[in-house]
């Protein structure tokens, strides 16, 4: 349960309204809060954060859920290919 600063319950759409205001003020396109969770997971993975840590940050009980949230970017795929080539053929 979330409360106002005076201890009363917040309106169930209050966080959604704040999110929409933040997006508008920042000049971003309209996206769901849920989309931001996917973005956060992907950015953390791209920064080299261990997936188990990302799992904790997102509050998932199973790492398989976190794996569905994190999307692999093209630079990470390219890096993986280059590392595999180096391991197989000694190329860098």
Residue pairs with C-beta under 8 A, 6 or more apart in sequence:
1 9
2 9
2 10
2 15
3 9
3 10
4 10
15 33
16 33
19 33
20 30
23 29
23 30
23 31
37 58
37 69
38 69
38 70
38 71
40 57
40 58
41 54
41 58
41 66
41 69
41 70
41 71
42 69
42 70
42 71
42 72
42 73
44 53
44 54
44 57
44 70
45 51
45 54
45 70
45 72
45 76
46 73
46 75
46 76
51 63
51 66
51 67
51 70
52 63
54 66
54 69
54 70
55 62
55 63
55 65
55 66
58 65
58 66
58 69
60 66
60 69
82 92
85 91
86 92
